[in-house]
Amino acid sequence: MIEVAIIMAGGRGSRFGSPAKLTIKVCGESLLSRAIRLGNSTARLVIVATSPYTLDLVRRHGLPPSASAVETPGAGFPEDLGLLLRTVRPRPLLVLPADVLGLSERGLRSFVEKAAKLPEPVVTAMSGGEPIGVGLFKGPELEPWTSVELRERVINVNTEADLNLARSLC
């Protein structure tokens, strides 16, 4: 089992128009709740990484007892992730974005199993040839890294059009 899953939930939602997309329900579940459920399916500890843009939103949404929140500066995905990787020590560590749909618990477990067998210390997930923000960090090293293509169609909800597409898949 994975030691820690970090849910990246600190974005401004600039392409979507609001960080409140985290609380939008799709297929009966908010994006944030779905990401936490996925994290809980594979990790002992789930940390929701917020920012000044999303901390109050996440607090109002509420977290289950199985998840904790931390606040990052909100400098951007790569910068905030880098800070978290330097701060959160247990490995293996799984990173999940809060705004993806289509990734099932089974699909995530399959990714983790495949990634764990690869020699590279970092393995990222792709869907349709595009990175989706899911990654497994097996140690402190950040290179070399490789990618694994997922069988599932995963949608990164960045725009209203992405949201409509995701809803059509329910």
C-alpha positions, 0 to 999 in steps of 0.5 A: 500500500502507498504511504501517502496520497497528496490531493493537489487542490490549490489551483486558482481554477483560472481556465475554469473561472473559479477554484470552486470547481472542486465542489461541483458534483459530477455523477453525484459526487464532488470532484474533491470528494472523488479525489479523496476517495481515490486516495483512500483506496490506495494510501494509508494517509491522504493529505489535501494540498490547498492554497490561499485560493482554496483553503476556505472552500475546502474547509466549507466543503469538509474533509472526512476523518481519513484526510487532512489539509495543508496549505501551500503558497499557491505558487502553481502546481509544479512549485507547490508539488516541489514544496510538498515533495521536500516536506512530506517524507514517507515514500512511496507517495502518490500525487492526485489532482483534485480535478480529474474524472474517469479514473476508477479505484481499480484503474488507480491500483493498476497504475500503482502496481505497474509503476511500482515495478518500473525501475524509475523513481518517478512514474506519471500517468497519461491518458490519451497521450496527455499527462493528467497530474497523477504520479508515483514518487518512490524515493527522494529522487525526481529523475529519471522518470517515465510515464504509463498510459492508462486504459481509462479515459481520464478527463482533466476538468479545466473548462466548462466544456471539460465539465460537460464532457465529464457529465456526459460520461455518467 
